[in-house]
C-alpha cells in the first residue's frame, strides 16, 4: 500500500514505538501470580497497598484494569477495590507451549491521568495427560539386525508445561527391546526403541509392545500407544538420507500446495530391497500442515501457515525400502512473518461530552498493538490535523487525546475524530477508529434580540388586553442556558405609567395593551424590555420598544365659527351690489384627530335660495355665486356641512344667517322676532336713566363707573366668543372714498342679532392701516331708532 499525500496532513508522533508482544513483558514493576482454573472472584492482591495509594483513592480516581484486546482477566472489587480474578484462566489456551505464561496489564487512573505497569503470571496445573497422535505404530525389522540398533518412534504430546509436562517414556517388559527418552533442541522429548537381542523370524515373526508416556505431575498422568513389530527376512542395507537435518524457511502466506523442500534417501540394495518410499513422522498427522510425496520425497504445504500461532515446525522424515528397513532424518521448517495483520486499537476510556471553555482536557486513552513481528510490528498513530485536538504518546503503547485549546460549543458542538494506526510493514496496513466527542454547554452567551429597537403601531380605542406585537431574543447556548424569559424594565420617564399601559408574556415576548389608548392624550411612548436566560449565572440583554398610537377617526369636526348649539345667531350683511365671488364669511372648524382624519371639507347642504351662495370645499369660504337682484329675498339661511376625511367620515353642520342690504345708510331692519326685545330694551333704558340720575355721590358714581367698565369688558369678551370675525377687508367695490357715509375699506365689521338681549350692535373691531392716502374726513353716522348703540370707531 502506497503512502498517500493525505498522511502529510496528519499530525504524526515524532518517534516510533516498537510494540513488543504482551506475553513477553516480564519486567513489569508489579507481578501477581495465580493458578490456572482458579475460580472467578478469587482474591489476587490489595492494589491500594501495592501502589502506595491512600484508601479510597482508587475509587476517587476512577481506577480501571486494562488488558490487551479488552480481555478482562482481572476486576476491581466495587467496595474494597481489591484485585480479583474475573474468570477462570486456561493457561494452555492463553499461552500454548510458551512458558512462563505472563499476561501484562495496566492499572489506569484518571484525574490526573496515571499508568501503573503490572503483569499476571498464570501457573500451570497438571490438568492434561500425554497423548500419542496414533494409537498404533508398525515397525518392520530384519532378523539380521544387530543389537544396539535404534528405531525412532512417534512422540507423545502434553499441553502442560514444566514439571507437569511430558517427562519420560517406558515400554512393556520384553527380552528384545528397551526404550530411550531423548530431548530435542526446543526441549521436547521423543522416544527411541533400542534392540537388545537379535530377532528370529522363524521363532517369533511378530511382537506387540506397549509404549507409555509419563508426565511429572503429582500424581503423574500417562498415555499409551501400541507398537507392532514385524520381523522381516534378510535385507542387508537400510535407506540413508543425504542429510541428517534439513532446514527450510517458508513465508506464512505461501499458497497451499507450494513446495517446501525435497528430501532424498538411497538404499544400496537392489531390486525391491533398494526401492525407497518416504513418510512423515508428525505430532498430529491430521492437523500438521505438511505432506510428502512417498515416491519423490517432495514436501508440500497442505494447510495455511500462521506465524502468529506457530513460528517453527520439527518434522521427522522416514525412508523405507522394499525389505522394510528404514532410515530417518529431521526437518526444521521456520515460518517467516509477513505483514498480514493490521494494527489493533483498544479504547480504554472516552470522555464525552466535555465542557467548553476549558483547555487541555483528556478526551480519550487508547492502546495499539500489532500481531506481526519485527518491522511489521512498528506502528505510527495520527489524527486529523484540522481538529483542535492533540495526540500524545504515553507509557509503552498507550496514547492520549487532549484538547489543544478551549472549545466553543456555539461554534461547533460535536467532533468526529478518526484515529489512524499504520504499521511499517510491506505493504503497509492501517486501522482507523472513529470516536465522537460532544461539547457540553456553558452559559457564556447572553440572549440577543433580533432587533435593537422595535416600533409597534397601535390604533387608538383598542380593546384591553390586545396583542400589539412581539419581541424575540435568541440565545446561542443550549438547554436551560438557552431558555429566555422576557420582562419590562423600569421606564426612564418616571411619569409614564408603564405598568398600566402594557404587559409582556415572560415566555414568548408577546406584548399586550392593558387599556384603551387615546391618540389625543398620548401619541407615542417608549420603554425597554429585557431578555434573561436561565443559566447560572443568568445573562441578559435589552431592547427599545417604541409604540406609536395611530389616530382613529373618533372625533367629529368642531365648528368654531359661527358658534352653534343655542348661541345667539350671527347674521352676515351682504350688499346687493356684491359681485359673484364676494366673500360673505368663512366657516372655521377644527378636528381633534390627526392626519387625513383631520382633513376637513366643506359643502353647502341647504340654502334658502339654492344657487345664490356657494362654499369653497377646502377653506370653508362662503361666497356669492351670482349677481344679486332686487327680487332676491333679504334674509337667507345657509346650512354648511363640515366633513372630515376619516373612514368612516364624521361631520358637523354650521348654520349661517345672511342679510342682503342696499348699502349702509339703513343697513339693518329689525327682524320680526326682535320687536318685543327692542321694546323691552327701550323700557330698560328709561329705568337706567332714572337710576343714574339718582346718583348724587361722586364716590357712588365712581363705584358704579368701575362696575360698568368691568361689565362692559366682560360683555365684549362674550360677544367676541360668540361671533368670530372673518379675516380680510370687504371687497373694493363697496368702499366709498368720497365721504358719502359708507364704511371705509380699513375696517372689519360684524353684525350680530342677539335674541336674548335687548341690544344689537354693529362695531368695528380693529383698524387696518390703509394702502392709500385719505381723501376726506369721515362723517359721523346718524343715530337711527333701529340701533340703540352708535357705531364708534375702535
URFEN-V300053 format. One record per run of one state. SS is the DSSP state (H for helix, E for strand, - for the rest). FROM is the first residue (numbers start at 1). LEN is the number of residues. If there is no record, write none. Layout:
SS;FROM;LEN, SS;FROM;LEN
//
This chain:
-;1;4, H;5;5, E;10;3, -;13;4, E;17;1, -;18;4, H;22;3, -;25;5, E;30;6, -;36;7, E;43;3, -;46;1, H;47;4, -;51;6, H;57;4, -;61;3, E;64;4, H;68;3, -;71;3, E;74;3, -;77;6, E;83;3, -;86;5, H;91;5, -;96;5, E;101;9, -;110;4, E;114;10, -;124;7, E;131;2, -;133;3, E;136;7, -;143;7, E;150;3, -;153;3, E;156;2, -;158;4, H;162;3, -;165;1, E;166;6, -;172;5, E;177;7, -;184;5, E;189;7, -;196;10, E;206;10, -;216;6, E;222;11, -;233;7, E;240;2, -;242;3, E;245;7, -;252;7, E;259;4, -;263;2, E;265;2, -;267;4, H;271;4, -;275;2, E;277;5, -;282;8, E;290;3, -;293;5, E;298;4, -;302;10, E;312;9, -;321;5, E;326;11, -;337;7, E;344;7, -;351;3, E;354;2, -;356;6, E;362;8, -;370;4, H;374;4, -;378;1, E;379;6, -;385;4, E;389;5, -;394;4, E;398;6, -;404;10, E;414;10, -;424;6, E;430;11, -;441;7, E;448;2, -;450;3, E;453;7, -;460;6, E;466;5, -;471;2, E;473;2, -;475;4, H;479;4, -;483;1, E;484;5, -;489;9, H;498;4, E;502;3, -;505;5, E;510;4, -;514;10, E;524;10, -;534;6, E;540;11, -;551;7, E;558;4, -;562;8, E;570;6, -;576;7, E;583;4, -;587;1, E;588;3, -;591;4, H;595;4, -;599;1, E;600;8, -;608;5, E;613;3, -;616;5, E;621;4, -;625;10, E;635;10, -;645;6, E;651;11, -;662;10, H;672;22, -;694;4, H;698;25, -;723;9, H;732;3, -;735;12, E;747;6, -;753;8, E;761;7, -;768;27
//
